[in-house]
Amino acid sequence: MSKDFQTPEKVIYVCTGSKCKKKGGKENGKALRELIKDMGLKGRVEVVKTECTDRCDFAPVMCFQPDNYWMHHTTEHMAKQAFKDHILNNPDNPA
């Protein structure tokens, strides 16, 4: 375990509450963690599972920070596209 507490440059919050989890939230988080690893962004970009965002009617929900970009009814394809748009191709917030 690392002794240094590192603050990531970007965070993706993925709801894994019961409805979001059933509708693909867990798989979305896994796919994003794989992208982070494949792109060599571990430590700079982090996926954080949240228990519930209280937006169950819009499941699965996720949010990209620091852009404050919220997504709803998110498919894995949509999550990967948002990763490209908000993590890889964002000139205002380069990862």
C-alpha positions as a Markdown table, in Angstrom:
| # | Residue | x | y | z |
|---|---|---|---|---|
| 1 | Met | 0.0 | 0.0 | 0.0 |
| 2 | Ser | 1.3 | 3.4 | -0.9 |
| 3 | Lys | 2.2 | 5.7 | 1.9 |
| 4 | Asp | 1.5 | 8.9 | -0.1 |
| 5 | Phe | -2.0 | 10.1 | -0.4 |
| 6 | Gln | -2.4 | 11.2 | -4.0 |
| 7 | Thr | -5.2 | 13.4 | -5.3 |
| 8 | Pro | -6.2 | 12.5 | -8.8 |
| 9 | Glu | -6.5 | 15.2 | -11.5 |
| 10 | Lys | -9.9 | 13.8 | -12.6 |
| 11 | Val | -12.5 | 11.7 | -11.0 |
| 12 | Ile | -15.4 | 9.7 | -12.5 |
| 13 | Tyr | -18.2 | 9.0 | -10.0 |
| 14 | Val | -20.1 | 5.9 | -11.0 |
| 15 | Cys | -23.3 | 5.1 | -9.1 |
| 16 | Thr | -23.5 | 1.5 | -8.0 |
| 17 | Gly | -26.7 | 1.8 | -6.0 |
| 18 | Ser | -29.2 | -1.1 | -6.5 |
| 19 | Lys | -31.0 | 0.3 | -9.6 |
| 20 | Cys | -27.8 | 1.7 | -11.3 |
| 21 | Lys | -26.0 | -1.6 | -10.5 |
| 22 | Lys | -28.8 | -3.7 | -12.1 |
| 23 | Lys | -28.8 | -1.4 | -15.2 |
| 24 | Gly | -25.1 | -1.5 | -15.9 |
| 25 | Gly | -23.4 | 0.8 | -13.5 |
| 26 | Lys | -21.0 | -1.8 | -12.2 |
| 27 | Glu | -20.0 | -2.8 | -15.7 |
| 28 | Asn | -19.5 | 0.9 | -16.7 |
| 29 | Gly | -17.2 | 1.4 | -13.8 |
| 30 | Lys | -15.2 | -1.7 | -14.7 |
| 31 | Ala | -14.9 | -0.6 | -18.4 |
| 32 | Leu | -13.7 | 2.8 | -17.3 |
| 33 | Arg | -11.1 | 1.4 | -14.9 |
| 34 | Glu | -9.8 | -0.8 | -17.8 |
| 35 | Leu | -9.5 | 2.3 | -20.0 |
| 36 | Ile | -7.6 | 4.2 | -17.3 |
| 37 | Lys | -5.2 | 1.2 | -16.9 |
| 38 | Asp | -4.8 | 0.8 | -20.7 |
| 39 | Met | -4.1 | 4.5 | -21.2 |
| 40 | Gly | -1.5 | 4.7 | -18.4 |
| 41 | Leu | -3.6 | 7.1 | -16.4 |
| 42 | Lys | -3.6 | 5.3 | -13.1 |
| 43 | Gly | -3.1 | 7.7 | -10.3 |
| 44 | Arg | -4.1 | 10.7 | -12.5 |
| 45 | Val | -7.7 | 9.6 | -13.2 |
| 46 | Glu | -9.8 | 7.6 | -10.7 |
| 47 | Val | -13.2 | 5.9 | -10.8 |
| 48 | Val | -15.1 | 6.2 | -7.5 |
| 49 | Lys | -18.1 | 4.0 | -6.9 |
| 50 | Thr | -20.9 | 5.8 | -5.1 |
| 51 | Glu | -23.6 | 4.0 | -3.3 |
| 52 | Cys | -26.6 | 6.1 | -4.5 |
| 53 | Thr | -27.0 | 9.5 | -6.2 |
| 54 | Asp | -30.8 | 9.5 | -5.5 |
| 55 | Arg | -31.4 | 9.6 | -9.3 |
| 56 | Cys | -32.8 | 6.1 | -9.6 |
| 57 | Asp | -35.2 | 6.9 | -12.4 |
| 58 | Phe | -32.2 | 7.8 | -14.6 |
| 59 | Ala | -30.1 | 4.7 | -13.8 |
| 60 | Pro | -27.3 | 4.2 | -14.5 |
| 61 | Val | -25.9 | 7.6 | -13.5 |
| 62 | Met | -22.3 | 8.8 | -13.6 |
| 63 | Cys | -20.4 | 12.1 | -13.3 |
| 64 | Phe | -17.1 | 13.3 | -14.7 |
| 65 | Gln | -15.2 | 15.8 | -12.5 |
| 66 | Pro | -13.9 | 18.5 | -12.6 |
| 67 | Asp | -16.1 | 19.0 | -15.7 |
| 68 | Asn | -19.3 | 18.4 | -13.6 |
| 69 | Tyr | -20.6 | 16.4 | -16.6 |
| 70 | Trp | -23.5 | 14.2 | -15.5 |
| 71 | Met | -24.8 | 11.3 | -17.5 |
| 72 | His | -28.0 | 9.3 | -17.2 |
| 73 | His | -29.2 | 6.0 | -18.7 |
| 74 | Thr | -25.6 | 5.4 | -19.5 |
| 75 | Thr | -24.5 | 2.5 | -21.7 |
| 76 | Glu | -21.0 | 1.2 | -21.8 |
| 77 | His | -20.5 | 2.8 | -25.2 |
| 78 | Met | -21.7 | 6.2 | -23.9 |
| 79 | Ala | -19.4 | 5.9 | -20.9 |
| 80 | Lys | -16.4 | 5.1 | -23.1 |
| 81 | Gln | -17.2 | 8.1 | -25.4 |
| 82 | Ala | -17.5 | 10.4 | -22.5 |
| 83 | Phe | -14.1 | 9.2 | -21.3 |
| 84 | Lys | -12.7 | 10.2 | -24.6 |
| 85 | Asp | -14.4 | 13.5 | -24.6 |
| 86 | His | -13.8 | 14.5 | -20.9 |
| 87 | Ile | -10.6 | 12.7 | -20.0 |
| 88 | Leu | -8.6 | 12.3 | -23.2 |
| 89 | Asn | -9.7 | 15.1 | -25.5 |
| 90 | Asn | -10.3 | 17.9 | -23.1 |
| 91 | Pro | -7.8 | 20.7 | -23.7 |
| 92 | Asp | -9.0 | 22.7 | -20.7 |
| 93 | Asn | -8.3 | 19.7 | -18.4 |
| 94 | Pro | -5.5 | 17.6 | -19.8 |
| 95 | Ala | -5.0 | 14.3 | -18.1 |
